[in-house]
């Protein structure tokens, strides 16, 4: 782990930027729309039907290639390799924060494969905040659609965890390491 990345994680924990949010107990996740309704294009242009993820947990992460948190690609890949039978990781490259993902879909795909050996699912570049927010991120950040959460990504590498029934259960901010105890516990929970 690089010194720069270690310092970022240290300051993130110091300022509370790695605190998870969990669906409150007793809150019925009444969803207006289903997580499984989405069909999204991958970096390679092929359509991915989210209904194929039924029965598995899904972690959605907004990614960027020129961010202090970019080394999380390595940890996300490790998580993918360890839990691929029960967890689907989906990266959504976005240029919403300080122009840290300026590349094309092809450039992003090459960067991820060459630098981090990424084999988990990467979607085409989207917007994750603002008025042109991608429909998946509209669902993730609107409690009227997902049942409880209205937390938008505050920076690159925010993580949303959906359970096997398609319910959003956790939000982890950018400072939360994909290999953190909290994330592993959430993945391994029933």
C-alpha positions in Angstrom: 0.0 0.0 0.0 1.4 3.4 -1.0 2.2 6.0 1.6 -0.1 8.5 -0.1 -3.0 6.0 0.0 -2.2 5.1 3.7 -2.4 8.8 4.6 -5.7 9.2 2.8 -7.2 6.3 4.7 -5.8 7.6 8.0 -7.3 11.1 7.5 -10.5 9.6 6.3 -10.9 7.6 9.5 -9.8 10.6 11.6 -12.5 12.8 10.1 -15.2 10.1 10.0 -15.2 9.7 6.2 -15.3 5.9 6.5 -18.4 5.6 8.6 -21.0 3.2 7.1 -24.7 3.9 7.1 -27.0 0.9 7.5 -30.6 0.5 6.8 -32.3 1.1 10.2 -33.7 -1.9 11.9 -37.4 -2.0 11.7 -37.5 0.2 8.6 -39.5 -1.6 6.0 -37.6 -1.3 2.7 -40.7 -0.4 0.7 -39.2 0.2 -2.7 -41.0 2.1 -5.4 -38.7 0.6 -8.1 -36.8 -2.6 -8.1 -33.0 -2.8 -8.3 -33.5 -5.6 -10.7 -35.2 -3.4 -13.3 -32.0 -1.9 -14.6 -30.2 -2.8 -17.8 -26.9 -0.9 -18.1 -24.1 -0.9 -20.7 -20.7 -2.2 -19.7 -17.4 -0.6 -20.7 -17.3 -3.0 -23.6 -20.7 -1.8 -24.8 -22.6 -5.0 -23.9 -25.9 -4.6 -22.0 -25.9 -6.0 -18.5 -29.3 -7.0 -17.0 -29.3 -6.5 -13.3 -32.0 -9.2 -12.9 -29.2 -11.8 -13.5 -27.8 -10.8 -10.0 -30.8 -12.1 -8.1 -29.7 -14.2 -5.2 -26.3 -12.5 -4.8 -25.2 -9.4 -2.9 -24.1 -6.5 -5.1 -21.7 -3.8 -4.3 -21.9 -0.7 -6.5 -18.9 1.7 -6.5 -18.4 5.0 -8.3 -14.8 4.8 -9.5 -12.1 7.2 -10.9 -8.6 6.6 -12.4 -6.9 9.8 -11.1 -8.0 9.8 -7.5 -6.2 9.3 -4.2 -8.6 6.4 -3.6 -7.8 4.7 -7.0 -5.7 2.0 -5.2 -9.1 0.7 -3.9 -9.4 -1.0 -7.3 -6.8 -3.5 -6.0 -8.9 -4.2 -2.9 -12.1 -4.4 -4.9 -10.5 -7.0 -7.1 -9.3 -9.0 -4.0 -12.9 -8.8 -2.7 -14.2 -10.0 -6.0 -11.9 -12.9 -6.1 -12.7 -14.0 -2.5 -16.5 -13.6 -2.7 -17.3 -14.1 -6.4 -19.8 -16.9 -5.6 -21.9 -14.6 -3.4 -21.0 -11.0 -4.4 -21.1 -9.0 -7.6 -19.0 -5.9 -7.7 -20.0 -3.2 -10.2 -17.8 -0.2 -10.9 -19.4 2.9 -12.4 -16.6 5.3 -13.6 -17.6 8.9 -13.1 -16.0 12.3 -13.6 -18.2 14.1 -11.0 -15.4 15.0 -8.6 -12.5 17.3 -9.7 -12.2 15.8 -13.2 -10.6 12.6 -11.8 -12.0 10.3 -14.5 -11.4 12.1 -17.8 -10.8 9.0 -19.9 -13.1 7.4 -22.5 -14.7 4.0 -21.8 -11.9 2.2 -23.7 -9.2 4.1 -21.8 -10.8 3.4 -18.5 -11.1 -0.3 -19.3 -7.4 -0.5 -20.4 -6.3 1.4 -17.2 -8.2 -0.9 -14.9 -6.9 -4.1 -16.5 -3.3 -3.0 -16.9 -2.9 -1.3 -13.5 -5.1 -3.4 -11.2 -6.1 -6.6 -13.2 -9.7 -5.7 -12.8 -12.0 -8.6 -13.8 -15.2 -7.5 -11.9 -18.0 -5.8 -13.8 -17.2 -2.2 -15.0 -20.0 -0.2 -16.5 -19.8 2.7 -19.0 -18.8 6.1 -17.6 -21.8 7.9 -16.0 -22.8 10.8 -13.8 -23.5 9.9 -10.2 -24.6 13.3 -8.9 -26.6 16.3 -10.1 -29.5 16.7 -12.5 -28.1 14.2 -15.0 -27.5 11.4 -12.4 -27.6 7.9 -13.9 -30.9 6.0 -13.1 -29.0 3.4 -11.0 -27.7 6.3 -8.8 -31.1 7.9 -8.7 -32.4 4.6 -7.2 -29.5 4.3 -4.8 -29.8 7.9 -3.5 -33.6 8.4 -3.3 -35.3 6.9 -0.2 -38.6 7.0 -2.1 -37.1 4.5 -4.6 -34.8 2.4 -2.4 -36.7 2.5 0.9 -34.4 4.4 3.2 -31.2 6.0 1.9 -30.8 9.4 0.4 -27.0 9.6 0.7 -25.3 10.6 -2.5 -21.6 9.9 -3.3 -19.5 12.6 -1.6 -16.4 11.6 -3.6 -15.1 8.8 -5.7 -15.2 5.2 -4.4 -18.4 5.4 -2.3 -19.9 1.9 -1.9 -23.5 0.8 -1.9 -24.4 -2.8 -0.8 -27.5 -4.5 -2.0 -28.7 -7.8 -0.5 -29.7 -11.0 -2.2 -33.3 -9.8 -2.4 -32.4 -6.5 -4.2 -32.7 -4.3 -1.1 -30.1 -1.6 -0.4 -28.7 -2.3 3.0 -25.5 -0.3 3.4 -23.7 2.8 2.3 -19.9 3.1 2.8 -18.2 6.4 2.1 -15.0 6.7 0.1 -12.7 6.3 3.0 -14.0 2.8 3.8 -11.5 0.2 2.6 -13.2 -2.5 0.5 -11.4 -5.0 2.8 -12.5 -3.3 6.0 -14.1 -5.3 8.9 -17.4 -3.5 8.4 -17.6 -4.4 4.7 -16.6 -8.0 5.2 -19.1 -8.4 8.0 -21.9 -6.9 5.8 -21.0 -9.3 2.9 -20.9 -12.3 5.1 -24.1 -11.5 7.0 -27.3 -13.5 6.1 
